[in-house]
Amino acid sequence: MSTTQGEAPISGAEHTRQTGRLSVVATTTDGIRVLTVAGEIDHHTGDTLRQALNTSDTPRPGILIDMHLVTFMGSSGINILIAAHHTLSEAGGWLRLAAIGATVKRTLSIVGIDALIDCHDTLHQALTG
């Protein structure tokens, strides 16, 4: 399998990252960083999401992950979300998840992520949430 990583400009997007089976498009809406994630989040692709969640240069960061195109999330993805939640909370910010598909939602529910991180049915709810 060939893996490519890089950034490509997209209209209205800060940047796009793509690694094999995962892409992350970052935009800003009403001062909130929105990451639209598509594909599988696992051991092989997790670094792409981890890099997109880096907010070391932002005071009190708020990040919303639009997950409607995520088809699989393994334990690596779960650990990335937990670490990001803690890092953002310590910086006075927050992490929200939106539009999670049924299969991924079940996984997050089983491990209790939905009790730790704010999860919303729609992107609009998460933005106003």
N, C-alpha and C positions, 0 to 999 in steps of 0.2 A: 504494500500500500504506500502510495506516495503522499507525503504530508507537506503542505505549503503553509507558510505563515507570512503575513504581511498586512499592510494597510492600503486600502484603496478608497479614494474619495467617493462619497455618495451624497447626492443633493439633500441638504438638511441634516446630514449625519456628521458627527464629530470624526468618527473613524469606523472602519470595518475590520474585524479580525476573523480569519477563517483558518481552521486547522482540520483537514480531512473531513470528518463527519460533523463538525460544529462551526457555526458562524455566530458572531456577536456584532451587532450594529449598535453603536452608542449615539444617542441624540439627547437634546435637552429640551424639556417642556416645562414652562413656568418655573424655571430654576431647578428642576429635578432632573437628575441624570437617569435616562431610561435606556436600559440595555435590552434589546430584542434578541433573544437567543433562539437559534434553530439547530436542530439535530440532536445528537447524543452527547450527554455529559458523562464522561467516564474517565478512567485512568489515563487514557491516551489523549483526551481532548481537554481535560480540566485546566491546564495551564492557560488556555485561551480565555476561559471565563475568569480565572484568577487575575490575570493581567488587566482585564477590562474592569474588574472591581477595585482596582488600585485607586485610592483617592488621597494619597499621601499629600497632595498639593492643594487640597480643598478643605477649608474649615467647615465644620458641622455638615458633612456631606449627607445628602439624601439620595438613595439609589432605589430605583424601581426596576425589577426584572420582569419583562413581558415573556412568559414562558409558553405561549400558545403553540409554538412550533417545536417545542422540546419533545422528542419521541422516547427518550430513555434517560434515566438518571441513576447512576450507580453510587456506591458508597463514597467514591472520590468527590462527586458532585455535592453530595450531602455534606461532607466535611468542609468543602469550599464555602457553602452557604453558611454553615455554623461559624466558621472562622471570620467570614465577612461581616456577619451580624455582630459578633463580639467586637471586631475592630471598629466598625462604624459606630456602635453604641459608645465605646470608649472615647471616640472623637466627638461625641455629642450629636451624632447623626443617626440615621436609620436605614433599614433595608426592608423593602416590601416586595412580595411576589404577586403576580397577576396572571389571570387567564391560564391557569395550570390545567393541562389535559388530564383526563380521567386516570390513565395508567400512572403517570408521574404523581398526580395528586394522592393516589392510594399509597404509593411508596412514601411520600412525605408524611402522610398521616400515620402510617405504621410506625415510623421512627420518631414521631412527635415534633417534626419541624413546624407543622401548622400551629402548634402551641407556643413555639419560640419566636417565629417570624410571622409578621402580619401577612396573611394571604387573602387575596381578593378575587372575586369571580371575574371581574372585568378590569381592563386597563383604566377606564374612567373612574371606577370606584377607588382604585389604588391611588390615582393621582389626586383625588379629592379627600382621601382617607385619613 
